[in-house]
Amino acid sequence: MEIERQSRRVVVDAALFGGVTCSIVGAIVVVTTVGTQEEANLVAEELVARRHSCCVNILPIQRSVYRWQGKICDDSEYMLLIKTLESEYPAIEETILELHSYDLPEILAFNIHRGEAGFLTWIATCLNKGGDDTDDEA
């Protein structure tokens, strides 16, 4: 079964994956870190409210060791895992830069190559800007 919507495409191959897994062309996870729980909540809530992401996981305090302006730094941060589509990346980057307190925030995107069919379909459907505000079910 193939379903095409604008620039994204959902492909389900029941013969290969038993109808359990699929891939969405353009599904990505964006990662960023922030310094406080409040900032994590703000970024996550804005990304979902603006329909740039269907879900943002906020991972509790992580220890980050990095070099910044000639010094070795050791700080606590919160990591955000942002599930979205590649077509939303520019808006996600813009939103993070708008709300982020760091001079140079970490913003990295990773392709999703495979995942559970219902969940990946949900990513695509919940980012449909023409949809209503009811909970989308895959």
WOZIRA-V372044 format. One line per field, one symbol per residue. ss: DSSP state (@ for helix, = for strand, . for the rest). phi: phi as a letter, one per 20 degrees, with the letter a starting at -180 (. if undefined). A space follows every 50 residues. Layout:
ss: ???
phi: ???
This chain:
ss: .====..=====.@@@@...=====.========..@@@@@@@@@@@@@. ....==============..===============@@@@@@@@@@@@@@. .......====...==@@@@@@@@@@............
phi: .ccdcledcdcddfffdmmecbcdfnfcdddbccecfffgfffffffffe leceacedefgdeddbeblncedccebdddddeadgfeggffgfffffef effcffccdcfeeaafgffffggfffeffefeeffedf
